[in-house]
Amino acid sequence: MKKVYYTNKDIEKLTQKIAYQMSKDKWRPDYIVGLTRGGLIPAVYLSHWLDIPMWTLKVSLRDHADTEMNAWMSEDAFGYVQGNGTKTDPALRKNILIVDDINDTGATLDWIINDWQDSCLPDNTAWSAVWGQNVRFAVLIDNQSSKFSRKVNYAGTEINKAEEPVWIVYPWELD
């Protein structure tokens, strides 16, 4: 399989493209969520450039099969009102940007959607209004042949691994 190497400068440029796309949309998150490991560096860049707080979320399905739940993030996204059972307030919904290095198969991003919905009023149909409006996804590289159930909102670049199988090597990875 062909390897494609990205430099730190490449990562910076791809992240700038994401920031530009958000600006063009006139959409600003209340906070950024960087997915460990690959999403942390672009999330930090965005956090500093845009002066927006950043949190991390551990979702590693490929290398270590390890994840963490952050129910408070799903409650922020949904506008959940503590202590009122199933009460929500759409006006309290936070805008959250979830950042990763690549939307490869879509499994990581779909895991987040399923986890967040399962942890906060899973049967409430209002979740469909949250995804793409309050919660958006940004990746450095969007694989067009991904099976992600939604569309990535912001991408630095696109590839299609079904047409040209490549292995992406980021500057923070050892080859």
C-alpha positions as CSV (number, residue, x, y, z in Angstrom):
1,M,0.0,0.0,0.0
2,K,1.3,3.4,-0.9
3,K,2.2,5.7,2.0
4,V,1.5,9.4,2.0
5,Y,3.5,11.5,4.4
6,Y,2.3,14.7,5.9
7,T,4.5,17.3,7.5
8,N,3.8,19.7,10.3
9,K,3.3,22.4,7.8
10,D,0.8,20.3,5.9
11,I,-1.2,19.8,9.1
12,E,-1.2,23.5,9.8
13,K,-2.5,24.3,6.3
14,L,-5.2,21.7,6.5
15,T,-6.3,23.0,9.9
16,Q,-6.3,26.5,8.5
17,K,-8.7,25.3,5.8
18,I,-11.0,24.0,8.5
19,A,-10.9,27.3,10.3
20,Y,-11.7,29.1,7.0
21,Q,-14.7,26.8,6.3
22,M,-16.1,27.5,9.8
23,S,-15.7,31.2,9.3
24,K,-17.4,31.0,5.9
25,D,-20.3,29.2,7.6
26,K,-20.4,31.8,10.4
27,W,-20.4,29.0,12.9
28,R,-18.5,29.1,16.1
29,P,-18.3,26.4,18.7
30,D,-18.6,27.0,22.4
31,Y,-15.8,24.4,22.8
32,I,-13.7,22.1,20.7
33,V,-13.3,18.4,21.4
34,G,-10.0,16.9,20.2
35,L,-10.0,13.1,19.9
36,T,-7.0,11.3,21.2
37,R,-4.5,10.8,19.5
38,G,-4.8,12.2,16.0
39,G,-7.3,14.9,16.7
40,L,-5.4,16.6,19.5
41,I,-2.9,18.6,17.4
42,P,-5.4,20.1,15.0
43,A,-7.8,20.8,17.9
44,V,-5.1,22.6,19.8
45,Y,-4.3,24.7,16.7
46,L,-8.0,25.6,16.3
47,S,-8.4,26.3,20.1
48,H,-5.5,28.8,20.1
49,W,-6.3,30.5,16.8
50,L,-9.9,31.0,17.5
51,D,-9.6,31.5,21.3
52,I,-12.0,28.7,22.1
53,P,-11.7,26.2,25.0
54,M,-10.7,22.7,24.2
55,W,-11.5,19.3,25.8
56,T,-10.3,15.9,24.9
57,L,-12.2,12.7,24.4
58,K,-10.5,9.3,24.3
59,V,-11.9,7.2,21.4
60,S,-9.4,4.7,20.0
61,L,-11.1,1.9,18.2
62,R,-8.2,0.8,16.0
63,D,-5.0,0.7,18.1
64,H,-6.1,0.1,21.6
65,A,-9.8,-0.5,21.6
66,D,-10.2,2.0,24.4
67,T,-12.9,4.7,24.8
68,E,-14.3,6.9,27.5
69,M,-17.7,8.3,28.0
70,N,-18.2,12.0,28.6
71,A,-21.9,12.2,29.3
72,W,-21.6,15.9,30.2
73,M,-20.6,16.6,26.6
74,S,-23.8,14.9,25.3
75,E,-25.8,16.8,27.8
76,D,-24.2,20.1,26.7
77,A,-25.0,19.2,23.0
78,F,-28.6,18.3,23.8
79,G,-29.4,21.1,26.2
80,Y,-30.2,18.7,29.0
81,V,-31.4,20.4,32.2
82,Q,-30.1,18.7,35.3
83,G,-32.6,17.5,37.9
84,N,-35.6,17.7,35.7
85,G,-35.7,14.1,34.4
86,T,-36.3,14.3,30.7
87,K,-36.4,18.1,30.4
88,T,-34.3,19.8,27.7
89,D,-34.0,23.3,26.6
90,P,-32.8,23.9,23.0
91,A,-31.6,27.4,24.0
92,L,-29.1,25.7,26.3
93,R,-27.5,23.6,23.6
94,K,-23.8,24.2,23.2
95,N,-22.1,24.3,19.8
96,I,-19.4,21.6,19.9
97,L,-16.8,20.9,17.3
98,I,-15.4,17.4,17.3
99,V,-11.9,17.2,15.7
100,D,-10.0,14.1,14.4
101,D,-7.2,13.5,12.0
102,I,-9.1,11.4,9.6
103,N,-12.6,10.1,8.9
104,D,-11.3,6.8,7.6
105,T,-14.0,4.1,8.1
106,G,-16.5,6.3,10.0
107,A,-16.4,4.0,13.0
108,T,-14.9,6.5,15.4
109,L,-17.4,9.3,14.6
110,D,-20.3,6.9,14.6
111,W,-19.2,5.6,18.0
112,I,-19.4,9.2,19.3
113,I,-22.9,9.7,17.9
114,N,-24.2,6.4,19.4
115,D,-22.4,7.0,22.7
116,W,-23.7,10.5,23.2
117,Q,-27.3,9.6,22.2
118,D,-27.3,6.5,24.4
119,S,-26.1,8.5,27.4
120,C,-28.7,11.4,27.1
121,L,-32.3,10.7,26.3
122,P,-31.7,8.1,23.6
123,D,-35.2,7.9,22.4
124,N,-35.7,11.6,21.9
125,T,-36.1,12.5,18.2
126,A,-34.6,16.0,18.8
127,W,-31.1,14.4,18.4
128,S,-31.5,14.7,14.7
129,A,-31.5,18.5,15.1
130,V,-28.3,18.4,17.2
131,W,-26.1,16.6,14.6
132,G,-24.8,19.0,12.0
133,Q,-26.3,22.0,13.8
134,N,-25.0,22.1,17.3
135,V,-22.4,19.3,17.0
136,R,-20.2,19.3,14.0
137,F,-17.3,17.2,12.8
138,A,-14.0,18.4,11.4
139,V,-11.2,16.2,10.1
140,L,-7.9,16.9,8.5
141,I,-8.6,14.2,5.9
142,D,-12.1,12.9,4.9
143,N,-12.1,9.5,3.2
144,Q,-15.0,9.7,0.7
145,S,-15.5,5.9,0.9
146,S,-16.1,6.1,4.6
147,K,-19.2,4.5,6.0
148,F,-19.9,7.4,8.4
149,S,-23.6,7.7,8.9
150,R,-23.5,11.5,8.5
151,K,-21.4,14.0,6.6
152,V,-18.2,15.5,7.9
153,N,-18.9,19.2,8.2
154,Y,-15.3,20.5,7.7
155,A,-12.3,18.8,6.1
156,G,-8.9,20.0,5.2
157,T,-8.8,17.7,2.2
158,E,-10.5,14.6,0.8
159,I,-9.3,11.3,-0.5
160,N,-11.0,8.1,-1.7
161,K,-9.4,5.0,-0.4
162,A,-11.7,2.8,-2.5
163,E,-10.2,4.3,-5.6
164,E,-6.6,4.7,-4.4
165,P,-5.7,2.8,-1.2
166,V,-3.2,4.9,0.8
167,W,-1.8,4.8,4.3
168,I,-1.6,8.3,5.8
169,V,1.5,8.9,7.9
170,Y,1.2,12.0,10.2
171,P,4.3,13.8,11.5
172,W,3.5,12.7,15.1
173,E,3.6,9.0,14.1
174,L,6.7,6.9,13.9
175,D,7.0,5.1,10.6
